[in-house]
């Protein structure tokens, strides 16, 4: 799969590693080297060994006698220690992340669809993979996934899960019901890559029929399987085969039987957030909690205040508010005029391709304002743009001016919260992470990242300094009304810290409260000494009920095997049958599964 749940899977790794089965018919083969995710399997011609790609860009070979051994690597860095473990997934664009794998049984070459790095081939002796293609017709691959080889002709068929979104943006692709996936053909004889199908909704896997007459393609997002005819009177045409398999991932033929195994996820991803707004006082005591489930459903709140949506700043008149939206725009709102455009982060922000949710995916070009706050004395609006750094907008609006995109020579990765001391005009802002970008936020959460920081920008000296480090998801900050301290929320750790600005404790930090679950933005309430905090009460839950589904050439479901006991809530990527055994892969698990049929 390196497929549709590329990012969520990281959150589940701790669950999957704790899954055990007492069923003697099920064998668990731990992956060595602190790697994970034996997604797809390829069997050599002897039938005594299988090969699988894992996180960090390695291809492993398994035999009963020797267990797992290193066989090949996608890049020269794949063997580096920093490609081990979950970090290897986060660094997939450098380490590689093999998704679909399959042998040409005649030549012994192993073909690999590497999710971020393109189509590769590995010689029979293993070693460093050779890149065949990372684009087609001048368009780079964004997110490859499934792969199969026609055993007769040697032609390689492979899919892209999306042509718009990369693996780390998979949740955006799923949320938008992206249908930009494609089926490709690579002919080793001509060295040509061609596009056979377009408009696929999460093309996670493909399998050539045993007679080479067609190829099946699974659409994970759409819960559908399509057929592309290779030969015969329908050659070049396509048709729907079945929608009976929920969220199908990799698909594998069963020898020459005409049947196929499909990895399936029976239930949809559910994120019960139970959003709420929590009022706390200057000592961290919870004064009031307002449940917002009815109003916001499962929406993750970013900010709570006494009026207004999302992250916003109220001007000195108190008659309107300003808010940043996807695509890099700052909007102003007044009851009389509604929303009007006030400012923009980049020259591209006004482009049509920065509109809508697509603007989020293109945040690195369009901008994505996170924390915003006015200097009430000058009327300047300061903005912490998540990917683009600290900016300021003059009272008249217009194009934002970048103040800083780094500190001490280290670029910002992911800015988030911001506030301005109303007395001194000093700006305080946070980074959610110093290792992961906004599109990698779930990786940061899954790893319990603690590389966030609190920064200070002094307009008088133009200097940016680091005040706090080691913050676990620095989502928001708020200066006290008397300017003596700043509160910083730790979303990942469910904690709020206090940094003392003045007084005998100046420059020191302390825990403030852990009573607010997953706190996001925090805002002071005038001079009351109290604060509103946006909160998420429940954790992310993903009930997957994994299963392996056997279908025939017509799409009829022949058999369904529930793998809940063996894999828990792990998201399966492949079920592949050989000699009465089912080899089961997953992106999230640190083991490969073998089940006797």
Secondary structure, DSSP 8 states (H G I E B T S, - for coil): ---TTTTHHHHHHHHHTT-----TTEEEEE-STT------EEE-TTSSEEEEEEBTTEEEEEETTTEEEEEEESSTTTTSGGGSHHHHHHTHHHH-BEEEEEE-TTT--EEEEETTTEEEEE-TT-EE-EEEESEETTEE-SEEEEEEE-TTT--EEEEEEESS--GGGHHHHHHTT---EEEEEEETTTTEEEEEEEEESSEEEEEE-TTSSEEEEEETTTTEEEEEE-SSTTTT-EEEEES-STTEEEEEE-TTSS-EEEEEE-S--B----EEEEEE-TT--EEEEEE-HHHHTT-------SS-SSSEEE-TTSSEEEEEEBTTEEEEEETTTEEEEEEESSGGGGSGGGSTTHHHHTHHHH-BEEEEEE-TTT--EEEEETTTEEEEE-TT-EE-EEEESEETTEE-SEEEEEEE-TTT--EEEEEEESSS-GGGHHHHHHTT---EEEEEEETTTTEEEEEEEEESSEEEEEE-TTSSEEEEEETTTTEEEEEE-SSTTTT-EEEEE--STT---EEE-TTSS-EEEEEE-S--B----EEEEEE-TT--EEEEEE-HHHHTT--EEEEEEETTEEEEEESS-SEEEEEE-
